[in-house]
Amino acid sequence: MSQSKNQSLKEKVLHSIDKIRPYLLTDGGDIELVDIQDESIVNVRLMGACGDCEYSHQTMAGVTEAIKKDSTEILQVNLVS
């Protein structure tokens, strides 16, 4: 992938994360983009209260939906520690 295309994909993913972030901050949490692998796999880290929340799987479902909606080339979103 060219650097400009990679940067564009990263910007789209960050935009999706920025749309979700206010909801996480409300609950004392946050989210961080760790990396994008193979142009189709996004790795994120939940932080703060979201990092060890029993509902993190539901949070990740929303994160995945938002990222895939904005970046159709993304096939998978993983939670990493």
Buried (B, 14 or more C-beta within 10 A) or exposed (E): EEEEEEEEBBEBBEEBBEEBBEBBBEEEBBBEBBEBEEEEEBBBBBBBBBBEBEEBEEBBEEBBEBBBEBBEEBEEBBBEE
